[in-house]
Amino acid sequence: MKKNLEIVGECFRKAVKESSSLLEATETFARNVHETGIPELQPYAVLMKKSGEARKESYLSTKLVEDMLFLAEHIVLYRSIKEKSFKPYIDFSGRKKSFQSESKKVLQHLLDLKEPTVKDRFACRLTFLNHNEIEAIQMAETTINDLISFFCGYNPEEKELFLSWIAHKSSIDKKDKNKIRSVLKLPFELVLAEIQSNGQSPQDNIYIPDKINILKEYRYGVKNYVANPKETGYQSWHFVLHLPDYSPSCPGFYVEFQLRTFAMHWRAEFDEKASHNHYAETKDSKYNLDKIFALSPEDIGIEGVRLDSNGHCLDMVGLIQPKIFISKAVQF
C-alpha cells in the first residue's frame, strides 16, 4: 500500500507541474493514476476523473451557492423583522474546496472503505460576529432551524408567508425576487449526518451550551460540534443539503453549511490544535497523506499559484487553498 500511495503522490505532482491550468491538472492527474495500470488504484482514477468533470462544470454550482447565500441573508433578515431582539451580525461566505484537499479526502475515504462522494466541495459559511458568545450561539441555532426549514420546505405555511413578504419588499428588485423563488422551488434534502463520537474537549477556554435549540426533527442532519466539540477544541455546526437526480437544476449537487461564532472561527483559523490543518494532519496520520500530496515550489506549473520555500502560498485558483468566491458581512 505504501508504494501505491507514493505513486499517487508522484502522479499528483507531475500533473501540477506539467499543467498550466487547474482544470488541466485535474484531468491529467486522473489520467496519470489510470495509466499506472495498478488495479488497486483504478477506482481512485475513476473518482478523480469524475471530480475533474464536476470542477469543469462548476459554474452553475458556484452560481447556485451564491444564490443560496443571498436567500440565506434574506431568511435571516425576515427573522430579524419578526423578532426585534434577533440582531445578528453575520459574515456570509462561499467557498470551493481546494483540489489538493479534495484529492486527499477521496483517497482517505477509499482507504477507510467509506462512501467516497465529496459532499463539501462547495460550502456556505455563516460566521456570527457578535461579541456575546451565548447570544451568538442562540442566534446561530435559530438560523439553522430557519435555513433547513425554508430550503427543504418543511414548513410550507411559513414559506408562503416569507414569499409574500419578499413579493411586497420594494428594496428587492424583480430579478432578485425571481432568484429567491427559483432557489426555494428546488427539492433540497437534508443529508443524514455521520455519527459523532462522544467526549468533550478537555479545554476550559471554550463555551459549551447547556441547552440545544436546534429542533429535534432536524438534529439527524446536523453535526453539532458546539455541544460536542472535537478533541482538538474545534466547534461549529455543519449540515449538508443535497439535490436529488430529478432536480431541474444541478442534479446530484451537494453543499455543506457551516455556522460558527467569531470566537469559534478564530480558534479554527489560528489555534494550533483546533485549526482545520491540525485536524487534517491528525486524521490522515495513519496514511501520511499530507506528505503524499505535498508540493514544493518547483512542482508548481499552474498559473495563478505561487509557493515559496518558506511555505508562503498565494493561490488564486484553488489548488492548495480553498477558492473563496463570495464574502459579505451584514449587520441586521
C-alpha positions as CSV (number, residue, x, y, z in Angstrom):
1,M,0.0,0.0,0.0
2,K,2.8,2.4,0.9
3,K,4.3,2.1,-2.5
4,N,1.0,2.7,-4.2
5,L,0.4,5.8,-2.2
6,E,3.8,7.2,-3.1
7,I,2.9,6.6,-6.8
8,V,-0.3,8.6,-6.3
9,G,1.8,11.4,-4.9
10,E,4.1,11.3,-7.9
11,C,1.1,11.4,-10.3
12,F,-0.3,14.4,-8.4
13,R,3.0,16.4,-8.5
14,K,3.6,15.6,-12.2
15,A,0.1,16.8,-13.1
16,V,0.5,20.0,-11.2
17,K,4.0,20.7,-12.7
18,E,3.1,19.9,-16.3
19,S,-0.3,21.7,-16.4
20,S,-0.8,25.4,-16.9
21,S,-4.4,25.5,-15.5
22,L,-6.1,23.8,-12.6
23,L,-8.7,22.1,-14.9
24,E,-5.9,20.7,-17.0
25,A,-4.2,19.4,-13.8
26,T,-7.4,17.6,-12.6
27,E,-7.7,15.8,-16.0
28,T,-4.0,15.0,-16.1
29,F,-3.9,13.7,-12.5
30,A,-6.8,11.2,-13.2
31,R,-5.1,10.1,-16.4
32,N,-1.7,9.7,-14.7
33,V,-3.2,7.4,-12.0
34,H,-5.1,5.4,-14.6
35,E,-2.0,4.9,-16.7
36,T,-0.1,3.4,-13.8
37,G,-2.1,0.2,-14.6
38,I,-2.2,-0.7,-10.9
39,P,-5.5,-2.4,-10.3
40,E,-5.9,-1.1,-6.7
41,L,-5.6,2.5,-8.0
42,Q,-8.2,2.3,-10.8
43,P,-11.2,3.1,-8.6
44,Y,-9.4,6.2,-7.4
45,A,-8.6,7.2,-11.0
46,V,-12.3,6.9,-11.9
47,L,-13.3,9.0,-8.9
48,M,-10.8,11.7,-9.7
49,K,-11.9,11.8,-13.3
50,K,-15.4,12.5,-12.0
51,S,-14.1,15.1,-9.7
52,G,-12.4,16.9,-12.6
53,E,-15.6,16.8,-14.7
54,A,-17.5,18.3,-11.8
55,R,-15.0,21.1,-11.4
56,K,-15.1,21.7,-15.1
57,E,-18.9,22.2,-14.9
58,S,-18.8,24.1,-11.6
59,Y,-20.0,27.4,-13.0
60,L,-23.7,26.5,-12.3
61,S,-22.8,25.1,-8.9
62,T,-20.9,28.2,-7.9
63,K,-23.8,30.4,-9.1
64,L,-26.3,28.3,-7.1
65,V,-24.1,28.7,-3.9
66,E,-24.1,32.5,-4.4
67,D,-27.9,32.4,-4.8
68,M,-28.3,30.2,-1.7
69,L,-26.3,32.7,0.3
70,F,-28.4,35.5,-1.0
71,L,-31.5,33.6,0.1
72,A,-29.9,32.8,3.5
73,E,-29.3,36.5,4.0
74,H,-33.0,37.3,3.5
75,I,-34.1,34.4,5.6
76,V,-32.1,36.0,8.5
77,L,-33.5,39.4,7.7
78,Y,-37.0,38.0,7.8
79,R,-36.4,36.6,11.2
80,S,-34.9,39.8,12.5
81,I,-38.0,41.7,11.4
82,K,-40.3,39.2,13.1
83,E,-38.2,39.2,16.3
84,K,-36.9,42.6,17.3
85,S,-34.4,41.0,19.7
86,F,-32.9,39.0,16.9
87,K,-30.0,41.2,15.7
88,P,-27.1,39.1,14.4
89,Y,-24.0,40.4,12.7
90,I,-23.1,37.8,10.1
91,D,-20.3,37.2,7.5
92,F,-21.7,35.2,4.6
93,S,-19.1,33.4,2.5
94,G,-19.0,30.7,-0.1
95,R,-16.0,28.5,-1.0
96,K,-15.0,25.7,-3.2
97,K,-12.7,23.0,-1.7
98,S,-9.1,23.1,-2.9
99,F,-8.1,20.4,-5.4
100,Q,-5.3,19.2,-3.2
101,S,-7.7,18.8,-0.2
102,E,-10.4,17.0,-2.3
103,S,-7.8,14.6,-3.8
104,K,-6.7,13.7,-0.2
105,K,-10.2,13.3,1.1
106,V,-11.4,11.0,-1.7
107,L,-8.3,8.8,-1.2
108,Q,-8.8,8.9,2.6
109,H,-12.4,7.6,2.2
110,L,-11.4,4.9,-0.2
111,L,-8.7,3.7,2.2
112,D,-11.1,3.8,5.1
113,L,-13.8,1.9,3.0
114,K,-16.2,4.9,3.3
115,E,-18.6,6.2,0.7
116,P,-16.3,8.4,-1.4
117,T,-18.8,11.1,-2.5
118,V,-17.4,14.6,-1.8
119,K,-20.3,16.4,0.0
120,D,-18.3,19.5,0.9
121,R,-16.8,20.5,-2.4
122,F,-19.0,23.6,-2.0
123,A,-19.7,25.3,1.3
124,C,-21.7,28.2,2.6
125,R,-20.3,29.6,5.8
126,L,-22.1,31.9,8.2
127,T,-19.9,33.4,10.9
128,F,-21.7,35.2,13.7
129,L,-19.6,38.2,14.6
130,N,-21.5,39.3,17.7
131,H,-19.3,39.6,20.8
132,N,-21.7,38.0,23.2
133,E,-20.9,34.3,22.7
134,I,-24.1,33.0,24.3
135,E,-26.4,35.2,22.3
136,A,-24.4,34.4,19.1
137,I,-24.9,30.6,19.7
138,Q,-28.6,31.1,20.3
139,M,-29.0,33.1,17.1
140,A,-26.9,30.6,15.1
141,E,-29.1,27.7,16.2
142,T,-32.3,29.7,15.3
143,T,-30.8,30.4,11.9
144,I,-30.0,26.6,11.4
145,N,-33.7,25.8,12.1
146,D,-34.8,28.5,9.6
147,L,-32.4,27.5,6.9
148,I,-33.3,23.8,7.0
149,S,-37.0,24.6,7.2
150,F,-37.0,27.0,4.2
151,F,-34.6,25.2,1.9
152,C,-36.2,21.8,2.5
153,G,-39.8,23.1,2.6
154,Y,-40.6,21.6,6.0
155,N,-42.9,24.4,6.9
156,P,-45.0,25.3,3.8
157,E,-47.2,27.9,5.6
158,E,-44.2,29.9,6.9
159,K,-42.5,29.6,3.5
160,E,-45.6,31.1,1.8
161,L,-45.6,34.0,4.3
162,F,-41.9,34.5,3.6
163,L,-42.5,34.6,-0.2
164,S,-45.4,37.1,0.3
165,W,-43.0,39.3,2.4
166,I,-40.4,39.1,-0.4
167,A,-43.0,39.9,-3.1
168,H,-44.0,43.1,-1.2
169,K,-40.5,44.2,-0.3
170,S,-39.7,47.2,-2.5
171,S,-36.0,47.2,-1.7
172,I,-35.6,43.9,-3.6
173,D,-35.6,44.2,-7.4
174,K,-37.6,41.8,-9.6
175,K,-34.5,39.9,-10.7
176,D,-33.5,39.1,-7.1
177,K,-37.1,38.2,-6.2
178,N,-37.1,35.6,-9.0
179,K,-33.8,34.3,-7.8
180,I,-35.2,33.7,-4.3
181,R,-38.3,32.0,-5.8
182,S,-36.2,29.8,-8.0
183,V,-33.9,28.5,-5.2
184,L,-36.9,27.8,-3.0
185,K,-38.5,25.7,-5.7
186,L,-35.5,23.3,-5.7
187,P,-36.1,19.9,-3.9
188,F,-33.3,20.2,-1.3
189,E,-32.9,17.3,1.1
190,L,-31.2,17.3,4.4
191,V,-28.5,14.6,4.4
192,L,-28.1,12.2,7.3
193,A,-25.0,13.3,9.3
194,E,-22.3,10.9,10.3
195,I,-22.4,9.7,13.9
196,Q,-20.3,11.9,16.1
197,S,-18.0,10.5,18.7
198,N,-18.8,11.3,22.3
199,G,-16.5,13.1,24.7
200,Q,-16.0,16.8,25.0
201,S,-12.9,18.8,24.6
202,P,-10.7,19.0,27.7
203,Q,-10.0,22.7,27.0
204,D,-11.5,25.0,29.6
205,N,-11.5,28.2,27.4
206,I,-14.4,27.3,25.3
207,Y,-18.1,27.7,26.0
208,I,-20.4,24.6,25.7
209,P,-24.1,25.5,25.9
210,D,-26.4,23.6,28.4
211,K,-29.3,23.6,26.0
212,I,-29.6,22.7,22.3
213,N,-32.0,24.9,20.4
214,I,-31.9,23.0,17.1
215,L,-35.2,21.4,16.5
216,K,-35.2,17.7,17.3
217,E,-36.6,16.7,13.9
218,Y,-33.6,18.4,12.3
219,R,-30.8,17.1,14.5
220,Y,-30.3,13.9,12.5
221,G,-28.7,16.1,9.8
222,V,-26.6,18.4,11.9
223,K,-23.1,17.8,13.2
224,N,-23.1,19.7,16.4
225,Y,-19.5,20.3,17.3
226,V,-20.6,23.2,19.6
227,A,-22.4,21.0,22.1
228,N,-20.0,18.2,21.4
229,P,-16.6,19.7,20.4
230,K,-13.8,17.7,18.8
231,E,-11.0,16.7,21.0
232,T,-8.9,19.5,19.4
233,G,-11.4,22.1,20.7
234,Y,-12.9,22.7,17.2
235,Q,-16.5,24.0,17.4
236,S,-19.0,24.6,14.6
237,W,-22.3,23.4,13.3
238,H,-22.3,21.5,9.9
239,F,-25.2,20.2,7.8
240,V,-25.3,19.1,4.2
241,L,-28.1,19.8,1.6
242,H,-28.5,17.6,-1.5
243,L,-30.4,18.0,-4.7
244,P,-31.6,14.6,-6.0
245,D,-31.1,13.4,-9.5
246,Y,-34.6,14.5,-10.6
247,S,-33.8,18.1,-9.6
248,P,-34.4,20.5,-12.6
249,S,-31.2,22.3,-11.7
250,C,-27.8,21.0,-10.6
251,P,-28.9,17.3,-10.1
252,G,-26.7,15.5,-7.6
253,F,-25.4,18.7,-6.1
254,Y,-24.2,18.8,-2.5
255,V,-23.4,21.8,-0.4
256,E,-22.3,22.0,3.2
257,F,-23.4,24.8,5.5
258,Q,-21.0,25.7,8.3
259,L,-22.1,28.0,11.0
260,R,-19.9,29.3,13.8
261,T,-19.4,32.2,16.1
262,F,-16.5,34.7,15.8
263,A,-14.7,33.0,18.7
264,M,-15.1,29.6,17.1
265,H,-13.8,31.0,13.8
266,W,-10.7,32.5,15.5
267,R,-9.8,29.1,17.0
268,A,-10.5,27.2,13.8
269,E,-8.2,29.6,11.9
270,F,-5.4,30.3,14.4
271,D,-5.5,27.9,17.3
272,E,-2.8,25.3,16.8
273,K,-4.9,22.4,18.0
274,A,-8.4,23.5,16.8
275,S,-7.4,24.5,13.3
276,H,-8.5,22.6,10.3
277,N,-4.9,21.9,9.3
278,H,-4.1,20.3,12.6
279,Y,-7.3,18.2,12.4
280,A,-6.5,17.1,8.9
281,E,-2.9,16.1,9.9
282,T,-4.3,14.1,12.8
283,K,-7.0,12.5,10.7
284,D,-4.7,11.3,7.9
285,S,-1.6,10.5,10.1
286,K,-2.4,6.8,9.6
287,Y,-1.6,7.1,5.8
288,N,0.6,10.2,5.9
289,L,-1.4,11.8,3.1
290,D,-0.1,15.3,3.8
291,K,3.3,14.1,2.8
292,I,1.9,12.1,-0.2
293,F,0.3,15.2,-1.6
294,A,2.9,17.7,-0.5
295,L,4.0,20.3,-3.1
296,S,7.3,22.3,-3.3
297,P,7.9,25.5,-5.3
298,E,9.4,23.6,-8.2
299,D,6.2,21.5,-8.5
300,I,4.0,24.4,-9.4
301,G,3.3,24.9,-13.1
302,I,-0.3,26.1,-12.8
303,E,-0.8,29.8,-13.5
304,G,-2.3,31.8,-10.6
305,V,-0.4,29.8,-7.9
306,R,2.9,30.7,-6.2
307,L,4.6,28.8,-3.4
308,D,7.9,29.7,-1.9
309,S,10.5,27.8,0.2
310,N,9.1,29.4,3.4
311,G,5.7,27.9,2.9
312,H,4.1,31.2,1.8
313,C,1.4,30.5,-0.7
314,L,-0.6,32.8,-3.0
315,D,-3.3,30.7,-4.6
316,M,-5.9,32.4,-6.8
317,V,-7.4,29.3,-8.4
318,G,-8.0,26.7,-5.7
319,L,-5.1,24.3,-6.0
320,I,-3.8,24.4,-2.4
321,Q,-6.1,26.8,-0.7
322,P,-10.0,26.9,-0.9
323,K,-11.4,29.2,-3.5
324,I,-13.5,31.9,-1.8
325,F,-15.9,33.3,-4.3
326,I,-18.1,35.5,-2.2
327,S,-17.8,37.2,1.2
328,K,-20.2,39.7,2.7
329,A,-20.7,40.9,6.2
330,V,-24.3,42.1,7.1
331,Q,-25.4,43.7,10.4
332,F,-29.1,43.1,10.9
